[in-house]
């Protein structure tokens, strides 16, 4: 009898719950376009890429299951390791200067009294400019015979350099373009974080006799920690997916010694030039693991420093 009563109670309880869920069908219907679009353009491509990484396919013939052969070949491919090294080097050469310069500009802009809106617009313009157009422009700037950089070197009596014809010159040109593109964007993010810091803290520091440097490291930087973490993670995700800059500036080969070959450019070559979509899918998964690894490292470093404080 107790079991019968329990079953009846569960049945009676489940009925109103089911009716309550169906009463919100209009809200579910309103949210359904997002989930449909995500399933078609997000979930399906991700699952398809994972499945394709274990197959061999040229885009026309039937797919052939190869197991872990694509990943085994990827580990043994020297071009992949060259692209991985270039990607990490370009990431460090562009991300660190970008964030440091953006923080300095944000602090300067915070203390500016006049034309602040003009500065904000000027800093943000590179971020909304066509990436291909910027790559063509910087290719001209670093041109050997007619580039502005070599013209400045010649005016100072320094021999001109073949920037796009030597390994480190290519890396410097690409990283310079990335810095120019993203420093304004990160400046505005830091500026928003600076404006959220209570002014009473700065006034108290001034009363205690703290100078500008001490105030920056004791108040400004700790208060900006969540914002800095956000910019570092976003810069990591974007920096490890560098593609358009080297592809336009030095071509699909990666330039001299493949010094401009990034992992995403390597993926592009495998998929759309070599038509090896299974191998390209394996490269895409390696990019995902690389981004996830660097993001986790950044998150761990910032969390440990926060706990130490």
N, C-alpha and C positions, 0 to 999 in steps of 0.2 A: 504493500500500500504506500509505503514511503517512496519507493522507486517510481510508482505511478504518479504520485503527487509532484515529484521532482521533474519528471518529464513534462507534465502539464504546465508547471511553472515556467520551464525553459521555453516551451512552445508559445505560451502566452507572452513571454518577454520578447522572444524573437520577432513576433508579429509586429508590435509597435516600432521596434528598431528598424525593421525592413521598410515599414511604411514611412518612417522618419527619413531614411536615406533616399527613398524615391521622391519625397517631397522637395528635395533639393535638385531635382533633375535639370531645372533651368540653369542653375549655377554650373553643373557639370557640363551642360551643353555649351555654355559660354566659354568654359576652359578647354573644351575639346579641340579647337583648332590648334592650340599650342602643342598638345600631345600628339596630334596627327602629324603636324609638320615636323616635330622632333623625331617621331618614329620613322618618317619617310626620309628626311634629310640628315638626321643625326644618328639614331640608333641603327638603322639598316646599314648605312655605310661603315659604321664601326664594326658591326658583326661581320659584314662582308669582307672587310680588310683583314680581320683576324683569320677567317676561314681561308682567304686567298693566300695568306702568308704560308700556308702549308700545302700550296698547290703550285703547279707550273702552268702558265697561261700567257699566250701572246696576243690575246684580244680577239682572235679569229677561230682558232682550233679549239677542240674540246679540252676542258681542264683535266689535269692529271695530278693526282695526289702524290706528293713527294715527301711527306713527313717533315722532318727537321732539316732537310737538305738545304733549303734557302738560308736558314740561320747558320748552318755549318759553313756554307760558302761565304756568308757575310763576315763571320769571325776570321776567316782566312784571307779575306779580300784586303790587300794593302791600301786600295783607294778609299775604302771605308774608314780605315784608321787615320789616313791623311785628312779626310774630310772631317772626322771627329776632332782631330787636333786643331784644324783650322777654325772650326766652329767654336771651340772653347777659347782659343786665343782671341778671336774676334769678339767674343762675348765679354772677355775681361778688358780688352782694349777699348771697348765702346761703353759698356755699362758703368764701370767705375768712374771714368771721367764725366759721363752724363749725369749721374746722380750727385756727384760732388759739386759740379758746376751748377746744377739746378738748385741745390740747397743754398749755395752762395748767392745766386741771383735772387732767390726767393727772399732771403734775409735782407738783401739790398732793396728789393722792391717793396718789402714791408715797411722799411723806413723812409721810402720815397714819399714826398709830399705832393708833387705836381706830376701830371701826365701819367698817372698809374694805369688808367684804362688803355692809353696808347701803348704802353709797354706790354700789357697783357696781350693785346691783339698782335703786336709785333712778335712776341715770343711764340704765339700759337700758330702763326702763319705757316712755318715749315711743316707742322704736323698735318695740315690739311692740303698741302701741295702734292701734286701727283708724284708718286714715288719714281716712276719711270723718268719723268721729266727731271727730277732731282739727280737721278743717276747719270743721265746724259750731261747735265750741267757739271757735275763733279768730275766726270770723265774729261771734260774740257778744261776744268780748273787744274787737274793733275796731268794734263797733256805734256809730253816731253818737250816739244818745240814751241808751242804757243800757249801753254798753260800759265795761269796767273801765279801759281806757286813757284815755278821755275823762273818766271820773270822777276819775282821778288828775290829769289836766290841770286840771280845774275846781278841785280842792282846792288847787292851786298858783297859782290865779289866771290860768291860761293858757286862752285860748279853745279850745273843743272843735273837733275836726277831723272832717270827713267822710272818714274813712279809706278806705272802700270806694266812695267816690263821686268821687275824684280820682285822676289817673294815678299819682303817686308814692306816695300813700297805699295804693293797691292793691299796689304793688310792695313796700312796707315790710311790709304785713300778710302777704303770701305768703312773703317771705324770712324773716320772723321765725318763722313756723310751720316752715319747713324747717330753720332753725337749731335750734329747740327739738326737732325730731324726731331729728336726726342727730348732735347734739353728743355725746350720751351714748355712742352706738355708736362714734364715732371716739375718744372718750376711752378706752374699754376697749381698743381696738386699740393706741393709743399707750402705755397702761399695760403691756400685754404686751410691747411693744418696750423699754420702760424697764427692766422686770424682767430682760430678757436681757442688759443691759449689765453687764459685770463690775464688781463693787464696788471691785476693786483700782485701777481707773482713777480713781475718785473719791477714793480714799485717797491716791493719788500726787499728784493735783491739790491736795488739801488740804495735803499736805506741802510742795508747791512754793509755797504761799501764794495759790493761785487762789481768787477769790471765787465767789459763787454765779452771778453773771452770766457771768463768764469760763468757769466750768465748764460752764454750760449751752450756750454757743456753741462751746466748744472740744471738748467730750466728748459731751454729750447729743445735741445736734442732728446732728452728723456721724454718730454711731452709729445714729440714728433715720432716716437718709436713705432706706433701702429701705422702711421703714414709711410714711414721709411720702409717698413716691412712690406706694405702693399706695393710700393714702387719697385722694390727689389724683386719681388715675386713676378710682377708684371714684366719687368725688364728681362728677367730670366727667361720667361716663357717666350717673349718676343725675340730676344737675342739668340736663343738656340734654334730659332726657325728662320734665320737670315737666308734670304733667297734672291730677291729682286736686285739688291745692290750688286752682288758679284755677278749675277747673270747678265745684267746690262753693261756693267763696267768692263768685265774681262771675258764674257762669253760663257758658253756651256762647258768648255774645257777646264775652267777654273784658272786660266792664265798660266804664267810661267811657273813650272814646277807644281801645278795644281794648287798654288798657294791661296787661291780664292775659292777653292772647292769646299763648299759647306755640305752638311749632311742633307739638307733639304734640296740643294742643287744636285747632289748625287742621286737622291730619290727621283728628281725630275728626269735626269738622264736615263735612269733604269726604266722608268715607266713610259716616257713619251718619245725617247730616242731609240732605246734598245728594245722597246715593247716587251719587256720582261716584267709583267705585272705581279707575278708571285714574289719575285725578288724585291720589287719596289714595295710591296706590302710588308715584307719583313723589315725593310729599311724604315718604313713609316712606324712600325711598332718599336723599333729601336729609338726613334726620335721621341716617341711618347715616353718610353722608359727613361731616356736621358733628361727630358724636361721634368718628369716626376721626381727623379733623383736629385737634381739641382734644387728644385723647389723644396723638397723635404730637408735638404741640407741647410738652406737659408732659414727655413722655419725653425729648425732645431737650434741653430746658432742664436737667433734672436730670442728664442724662448729661454735658453740657458742664461743669456745675458740679463734678461728680465728677472729671472729667478735669483741671480747673484745680487742684483740691486735690491 
